[in-house]
Amino acid sequence: MRGFPKHLNIKQDYVNAMSDFPKSEWQPALQELLDTRVQWIMTSKLDGEGITDDTHEVRETSDENGVVTERYQYEYKEDPNCKLLRLGFTLEEVEGYING
């Protein structure tokens, strides 16, 4: 293999990269797993008012005339489909690799 891999598709790819390359090369890939773990996720379509705070927001869609047609509640939370979880890593495991 020449250089750091362009794609890390399974957990073993990350493990291999950590054993074959210096931390400066694999740490950004693991940090990306942490950074993309939490996302704004739509939780419901609103009929009335929604919640707006640090972890909640209301997003609106408009028609071509600028008239609001729909309102949705979004929540900033852990994405159950994030790559970190799909690969089988735990938050503590990845933080341990980065900080260790």
Secondary structure, 3 states (H helix, E strand, C coil): CCCCCCCCCCHHHHHHHHHHCCHHHHHHHHHHHHHCCEEEEEEEEECCCCCCECCEEEEEEECCCCCEEEEEEEEEEECCCCHHHHHCCCHHHHHHHHHC
